[in-house]
Amino acid sequence: MSERATFTRMDDSTQADWALIMPEAMKMARALPQRVLAHLQLLDGDFGGFPIDRLSHCLQAATLAHRDGRDEEYVVCALLHDIGDTLGSYNHPDIAAAILKPFVSEANHWMVQHHGIFQGYNFFHHIGLDRNMRDQFKDHPHYAHTATFVERYDNPAFDAKGEILPLSFFEPMVQRVMASPRQSVYKAALDK
């Protein structure tokens, strides 16, 4: 068993405690891409009434973005945009956005966080909601970016006959995008 810190309250911790904790935290951080990919695989076989299962939808959205020449960060956002479906039935975009936030641009983070409302334009009117709910953001600088994501990649990614690249194709992209956070309260400590 490895040595562990001994404090019972965080404000009683010492530099020596953190010298034990930080290497373990770094091991956990380095394994994040693998954990995210494992969690994404929970969507495999979950159709939820849709024409294709949720994992295939994510893979197809990422495939469309990749084939359209989008950069790796954008493709990874397309891949992970619905990863929150398993834990956030009522707020899945927020879950995906929280996972991606340290690693992606503000525009891509906002796109993932708001894609659900933008996708609503295509179906909200069928379930008694306002399909124009996205219009509340019409003056936001990332409105067009998000509308394009939904129109080109999220909306058409329910095609059982459409191209779907395997998850293994995207794994190196996820590894690279999630290799180091762009922003985090811990960034300075992690960069040491």
C-alpha positions in Angstrom: 0.0 0.0 0.0 1.4 3.4 -0.9 1.9 6.1 1.7 -1.1 8.5 2.3 -1.7 11.9 3.8 -2.9 11.9 7.4 -5.1 15.0 7.7 -8.8 14.9 8.5 -9.5 18.4 7.5 -8.2 20.1 4.3 -7.0 23.1 6.3 -4.8 20.8 8.4 -3.0 19.5 5.3 0.7 20.2 4.9 3.1 20.5 2.0 4.3 17.0 2.8 0.8 15.7 2.4 0.5 17.4 -1.0 3.9 15.9 -2.0 2.1 12.5 -1.6 -1.2 13.6 -3.2 0.0 15.4 -6.3 1.8 12.5 -8.0 -1.3 10.4 -7.5 -3.5 13.2 -8.9 -1.3 13.4 -11.9 -1.7 9.6 -12.5 -5.5 10.1 -12.3 -5.3 13.1 -14.7 -3.2 11.2 -17.3 -5.8 8.4 -17.3 -8.7 10.8 -18.0 -8.9 10.2 -21.7 -9.2 6.4 -21.2 -12.0 7.0 -18.6 -13.9 9.3 -20.9 -13.7 6.9 -23.7 -14.8 4.0 -21.5 -17.8 6.1 -20.4 -18.6 7.0 -23.9 -18.9 3.3 -24.7 -21.8 3.1 -22.2 -23.9 4.6 -25.0 -23.3 1.5 -27.2 -26.6 -0.3 -27.8 -28.7 2.5 -26.1 -31.1 3.4 -28.8 -33.6 5.3 -26.7 -36.0 5.0 -29.6 -33.6 6.7 -32.0 -32.8 5.1 -35.4 -29.2 4.4 -34.3 -27.7 3.9 -30.8 -26.3 6.9 -29.0 -22.7 5.8 -29.4 -23.2 5.5 -33.2 -24.7 9.0 -33.2 -21.7 10.4 -31.5 -19.3 8.6 -33.8 -21.3 9.7 -36.9 -21.3 13.3 -35.8 -17.5 13.1 -35.3 -17.1 11.3 -38.6 -19.0 14.1 -40.4 -16.9 16.8 -38.7 -13.7 15.0 -39.5 -14.7 14.4 -43.2 -15.6 18.1 -43.4 -12.0 19.1 -42.4 -12.7 20.3 -38.8 -9.7 20.4 -36.5 -9.2 17.7 -33.8 -10.6 19.7 -31.0 -13.8 20.3 -32.9 -14.0 16.6 -33.9 -13.5 15.5 -30.2 -16.3 17.9 -29.2 -18.5 16.3 -31.8 -17.6 12.9 -30.5 -18.3 13.7 -26.9 -21.2 16.1 -27.3 -23.8 13.6 -26.0 -21.5 11.7 -23.4 -23.7 13.2 -20.7 -26.8 11.2 -21.8 -26.1 8.4 -19.2 -25.8 10.7 -16.2 -27.6 13.9 -17.1 -31.0 12.9 -18.6 -32.2 16.4 -18.2 -29.0 18.3 -18.8 -26.7 16.2 -20.9 -25.0 19.1 -22.7 -23.9 20.5 -19.3 -22.2 17.2 -18.5 -20.3 17.1 -21.8 -19.3 20.8 -21.5 -18.0 20.3 -18.0 -15.8 17.4 -19.2 -14.4 19.3 -22.1 -14.1 22.8 -20.6 -10.4 22.6 -19.5 -9.3 21.4 -22.9 -11.2 23.3 -25.5 -11.7 26.9 -26.7 -14.5 29.1 -25.4 -16.4 28.8 -28.7 -16.3 25.0 -28.7 -17.2 24.8 -25.0 -20.2 27.1 -25.5 -21.2 25.1 -28.6 -21.3 21.8 -26.6 -23.0 23.4 -23.7 -25.8 24.8 -25.8 -26.2 22.3 -28.6 -29.3 20.8 -27.0 -31.3 24.0 -27.3 -30.0 24.5 -30.8 -30.9 20.9 -31.8 -34.4 21.7 -30.3 -35.1 23.8 -33.4 -35.4 20.5 -35.3 -37.9 18.8 -32.9 -39.1 20.9 -30.0 -42.4 21.7 -31.9 -43.2 18.0 -32.0 -43.1 17.7 -28.2 -44.9 20.9 -27.3 -41.9 23.2 -26.8 -40.8 26.3 -28.6 -38.6 25.3 -31.5 -37.2 28.9 -31.5 -35.8 28.7 -28.0 -32.3 29.1 -29.4 -33.3 32.6 -30.5 -32.6 33.8 -26.9 -28.9 33.5 -27.9 -29.2 35.2 -31.3 -26.8 38.0 -30.3 -24.3 35.7 -28.7 -20.9 35.6 -30.5 -21.0 31.7 -30.7 -24.6 31.5 -32.0 -23.6 30.8 -35.6 -20.8 28.4 -34.5 -23.3 26.3 -32.6 -26.0 26.5 -35.2 -23.5 25.2 -37.8 -22.5 22.3 -35.5 -26.1 21.2 -35.1 -27.0 21.7 -38.8 -23.9 19.9 -40.3 -23.0 17.4 -37.7 -25.5 16.7 -34.9 -28.7 16.9 -36.8 -27.7 14.6 -39.7 -26.0 12.0 -37.5 -28.9 9.6 -37.1 -28.4 7.8 -40.5 -28.1 4.1 -40.1 -26.6 3.9 -43.6 -24.3 6.8 -43.1 -20.5 6.5 -42.6 -19.4 5.8 -39.0 -15.7 5.6 -38.3 -14.8 3.3 -35.3 -14.0 4.7 -31.9 -10.4 3.5 -32.3 -10.0 6.1 -35.1 -10.9 8.9 -32.7 -9.0 7.6 -29.6 -5.6 9.3 -30.5 -7.5 12.6 -31.0 -9.1 12.4 -27.6 -5.7 11.6 -26.1 -4.1 14.6 -27.8 -6.9 17.1 -27.0 -7.1 15.9 -23.3 -3.3 15.7 -22.8 -3.0 19.0 -21.0 -5.7 21.5 -19.8 -5.7 24.9 -21.4 -7.4 26.3 -18.3 -7.9 25.0 -14.8 -7.5 26.3 -11.3 -4.8 23.7 -10.9 -3.0 24.5 -14.2 0.0 26.2 -12.5 0.5 23.2 -10.2 0.1 20.7 -13.0 2.7 22.5 -15.2 5.4 22.1 -12.6 
